[in-house]
């Protein structure tokens, strides 16, 4: 890591080892083509505990919060660092979209909502969360931390206590994002997207039993766009429902063709966690099944474990309705 890419302010405030560990995570994500989400969690109550009950009590709350984040809020592969006694960095590895990061932030606040007992009194941590994304909003660890700190400052003044970093007007990231959104809108309208199919092997039967539908977007200007960037652009532009419907319809059309050769062929479809909030998702799936005369049991809907973890009530209801259609 080049230390010149990390601001002196960040190094002085947080410390070089923490920044280096974060940079290691970003480098690994870059190699694998994954996106990273950084949640900065601030617990304002710790300073009040210090003043009322002493630093020992504040340390107890700080340790309790770190334990809750590690064991209840996030996944095992996520990285959690204590930046100070009242501030914690949670690195989501991976975070395919801003929607995933927002779900994670809501999970953090839910876990930290119950009061903690100190000296016979109940005290809530009074948490707030700032979110920044890599590589969409930052190019290195120092910049990512600065973006997340900016979002955290905004979050402290919001009733929701969560804020996602938004680049200022004219920022290169804003311009790039608008370009992605505009070109994705055109790609959906003009049917310039594609699905490729990764075979799924039934080892016992010794044959291909199905395939996973994978989104491909090869743009004349942007080149081959990674799926997570396409999903991010769709979510920020309000196009995620249109993109998901395109994927579902195209995948079921292909399934119909595959089953002419192999009647028990199955197709797996990945959907965004944002779709879990849409009550119409089961209706869309049912309509596509009927349109292409495909049995529900031929379709496997795949949802990231992150979405299941951070939005359990909504995901379980959506899955219940999909299961009623025969979808796996």
N, C-alpha and C positions, 0 to 999 in steps of 0.2 A: 504494500500500500504506500502511496506517495503522501507523506504527511502534509505536503503543501496544499493538498486538496481539502484538508479539514481546517476549518477556521480556528484561530487561536482561542476565540471565545468558547467554542465547544470543547476544545481540549482542556482548557482551564477549568471549565465548569464540571465536566463529566469525567475526564481522565482518559488517557491514551488507550489503556487496555480494553476498556468497554467499546470505544470507537473501533478499535482494530477487530474485535470479535464481531461487531456489527458488519464491518467491511468484509470480513471473511464470509459471512452469510450472503452478502450481496454478490460477491464474486462467484460463489458456488451457484447462486440462483441464475446469474448471468450465463454461466457455462451450460446450465440445463435448460435455459430459455424460459424460466419461471419468473413470475412477479412476486414481490415481497410487500407486505403491509406492515407499517410500524405504528403501534399504538403507544402513545405516551399517556400514562395514567398518573394523575396527581390527586393525592388525598389531603385535602385542606385541613381536616380535623386533627392531623398529627401535631401541627403547631399549637392548636388549642389544648391538646392533651399535655404537651410539654409545659405550657404555662400553668395549667391547673394541677397537674399531678406529677410533674417532673419528667426528665428525659428518659428515665427507665420505663415509665408507662408509654411514652411515645415510641420507644424502641419496640415494645411489645406489640403495639398496633402495627408498626411498620413490618415486623416479622410476620404477623398474622395475615396482613394484606398480601405479602409476597407468597405466603403458603397457599392462600386461597386462589391467587392468580395461577399458581403452578399446578394445583391439584383439581380445581373446580372450573376455572374459566377457560383455559386454553388446552390445546392438544399437546401430546408428549413431545412432538418434534418441534414445537414452537420454542423460541428462545426468550427467556425472561431475565432482565438485568435490573438491579437496583441502581438507579442513577444518583439518588440521594435518599435520605430517610423518608421523604414524602413523594418521591417521583420514581416511576418504574417504566422501563421500556419493554414492550411485548412485541417480539418479531414474529409475524405470521409467515410460516414457511410451508407451503406457498400461500399466496392470496391472489387467486386468479382474477379477481375483480374488486372494485370499490364496494360492491354489494356484500362480498364476503367479509371485508374489513369492518363494514358497518354492523353486520350481524355479530361479529366478534366483540366490537365495542359495546353493543347492547348487552351481550352476555356478561362482559366484565362489570358493567354497572348493576346488572341484576344480582350477580354474586356478591358484590360489595354493598348492596342495599341494606341488608339486615344490620341492626345495631350490634356493637360489641360491648362487653361488660368491662369496665375499668373502675376500680375502687367503689364497687356497688352501684355505679351509674352506667346507663346505656348511652353509647356514643356511636353515631354512624360515621363512616370514613369521609363522607362528603366528597365523593370522587368525581372527576371530570376526565374526559378522554379526547386527545387530539390525534388525528390520523393523517399519515402521509404515505404515498405509494412509490415504490421503486419498480421499474425505471421510469414510469410515466411522469413523475414529478421531481425526481432528483437523480443525480448521476453518481453520487458517492455517499458514504456514511455521514459525513459532516453536513452535507446539504440536506439529506433525508431527515436528520435530527432537527435541523433548523426549521424545515417545513413543518414537522410534527409539533415543534414548540410553538410556532405561529398558530397552528390549529388549536393547540391546547389553550393558548391565551384567549382565543375566540370562544372556546367551549365553556370556559369559566363564567362567561357572561350570558350563556344560553340556558333556557329552562331545561332543554333536553340533555345538557351537559356533555354533548358530543359534537365535534366539528371535524369535517374533512377539509384538508388544505385545498384551497382554490387559488390557482395562479392569478396574479393581477392581470387586467386587460393589457394586451400587447405582449405579454410574456410568451416566449417561444413555445412553451408547453401548451398554452391556451390555443395558439394558432395551429399547432400540430393536431391538437384534439379536435378542433373544429374541422380540419381537413379530413381526419378520419371519419368523423360523423357524417359530413356531407357526401363523401365518397361511398360510405357504407349504405347510406340512404339510397343512392343511385344504384348500387350493386343489388340491393334487395328488389328495387322497383324493376330493374332491367334483367333480373335473374342471372346476374353475373357471379354468383357464388357457386360452390360445388361441394359435394360430399364425396369423400373417399372411404373405402370400407376395409377395416382391419379384420382379417379372418379370426374366428374363435374356434379353437380345436377341441373336439370331444375326444380326449385321450383314450377312454375306454372303448369307444366305438371306432376309433381310428379314422375319423373323418371331420370335416369342417361342419360345425353345427349351426353357425351363425356368423354375424359380423357386427363390429361396432362402427357406427356412423361418425365420421370425424369431419368437422367443418374445414373447408379450405377457401381462402379468399386471396386470389392472385390479382392485384390491382395494377393497371398500366403505369400508374405514377408511384404508388407506395410499394410496389413489389409484392412479395408474398407476406401477408400480414399474419402474425401469430394469432391463434384462436383467442387467447386471453385479451389481446388488444381489440379484436373484433367485438368481443362481449362487452368490454369496458366502453367502447364507443357506442354500442347499442344501448347500454344502460344509461349513459349520460345524456344521450339524445332522445330517450324515451322510445327507442326502437326495439327493445328487447322482446316484446311480445311478437312483433312482426318477424324478427329474426328466428325466434323459437318456432313460430308457426311454419316458416319456410323450411326449417330443418325437419320438423315433424312430418310435414306433408311430403317432402322429398324423400325422407327415409322410408315412409310407408309405401310410396310409389315404387321404390326400389325393392322393398320387401315383397310386394305383390309380384314383381318380375322374378325375383329369386325363387319364390314358391311355385312358379310354373315348372321349375326344374327339380326343386326339393321342397315338398309341401310343408315339412316341419322346420324350415329355416327360420331363424330368429334374428331380429335386428335390435341392437342396443343404441339408445339415444341419450346423450348428455344434455341436461338442461341447466340453466342458470338458477342460483338460489333466489334471484329476484322473481322468478316465475312462481315461486311458492306463495308469494303474496297475492297472486292473481286467482281469484275465485273461478275464473273461466278456463283455467288450464285443463281440468278434466273434460270440459265441453269441447275444447279444441281437439283433444286427443280422440274423443268419441267420434267427432265429425270426420276426422281423417281416417279412422278405422273404417267407418261406413263408406266413405268416398272410394277407398281403394280395396274394399272387401277383404280386409285383413283381420284375422282374429286377434283379440286383445292379448292372448297368451303368446303370440308371436313377437310381442314388443316388450323390451326391457327398458324402463326409464332409469337412468343413472343420475343420482344426485350426490354431490360431494358430501363427505362426512362432516365437513365444516358447517354446511348449511343445516344438516340434521342436528348438529350440536347446538348451534346458536339460534335456531328458530324452530324448536321442537314442536310447539303446538300447531303452527301453520303447516309444517312439513308432514306431520302425522295425519292431519285432516286431508291434505292433498293426496297423500299416498293411500289413504282409506278409500277415497273416491276412485282413484286410478285402479286400485285392486278390484273394486266392484266391476270395473270394465274388463277384468281378466288380465290387465297389464301386470307384469312382474316388477 
